[in-house]
Amino acid sequence: MRSNRFTLALAPALLGCSLLTGAALAQAPADPVIAKVNGAEIRVSDVTEAAQSLPQEYRGMPQNVLIPMLTDQLVDRAAVVAMARRAGLDKDPATARAIARAVDETLENAQMRRDIEPTLTEENLRARYTRDVAGKEGEAEVHARHILLANEADAAKAIADIKKGGDFAAIAKERSSDPGAGQGGDLGFFKKADMVPEFAEVAFALKPGEIAEKPVKTQFGWHVIKVEERRAAPPASFEQAQEQLRQAAIQEGVLKIVATARAAATIERFNTDGTPRKATDDALPPGHPKP
């Protein structure tokens, strides 16, 4: 009985590895047949594609283990598919719809890859970085301290004591239940999204040296907040921003493809009961789901 069987995903793969090397590659046809099932050919390219769908940790397996294992799986799949076709399962309405959806998804992915991949070069991403990131002021940050207390009364008393001349850091060390109490409640610099909304709204409304007039309640307790400094964060380096730039380029490419495809298509819309939609049907209330 064979072990280490893997499910061969149908997702598109872009790794582009070859399973033939050295002398074997030099002597082999461009894409040799390595098995047949009822006359249907299984080629090295099929095995390569199957290998690309494996989890990363299995792709480095020795070729003399990996190739036979994947070939066996492709043979098994082809034999089961042939059995299903003989049984007429490809004519089953639900199965036929699933096959059609798989074909549509494959074609959609192929269109996206063809049009978007050429735009994802390092040169293009660096140009996008120069346009969108480099030289622009970074996101606002504040450097703040806080004192975390269990109830509003204790927090209000801490504020009153500080206003009377008490040292914020000393009171934080003495009274705060936050793990950073030993550092005088120092939170360092942070962006607005780094903190819970209730805390962030107050902290970012304060000027350097200011203390919030009232305690701030969050799920952690009651906070006394003091802002020490404000600054704009330095822009991310290209390396730091590269994945975000790549995703932005992909999203931009997808939107462009969809817009082009829609412009070239004849689109008819129908109501959920199958009747044609009127122009007024598109004037739906805000938030109303479209059919």
C-alpha angles and dihedrals in degrees: 000000000000118000136196093052115176132198107245106225121216093215116124114263127204103185095104098200125163124225095201120072141169120357093354090060093047093053099039127091116255093268109004124203110243100176143007129208114194086338094307110129127233111198136192089257089060091053091046091053090048090051090054090058093057122100110270095251092062098049093079094060115127112274092234087062102033100047097052092043094052092041089055090051092050090048090050091050094048091049092050091046090051090051091050092050091050087053090052093240091140087066093055106113095229092047092046090053091050090050090050091050090050091051091048092049092048092051092046091051091047091053092048093048094047094052102033107038094068089057094056098075119131089245092057093044091050090051089052089048091053091048100043108024119014116089094008123119112261128233118293117264133185130204107219144168127208142188115215117208135174099238142023095247093058091046092050090050091052090053091049092049092050091049088053089059102277117151111251095212093047092050090047091053091048102042113015119106092200117113088239093061091105089063092052092264091297112169096177120215119332140167123241093254091054093072134055110272097249092054096040095051092057097040094052092048093059127089123226110288094018125125122207110259093222135032115265119226122215133156087274096058137265119334133203105202131200125178116214102178143356128210145154111253115241113258116266118261119249090256091052093046098038099097092044090050090049092052091048090052091049092049091048090049093049092051091049093050092048092049091049092047093049092049090055095045132085103229125192123183127206135189120250089261090057097253118132116267120242124220089253091057089074091060094087125163115265111279093016109135116242116232 
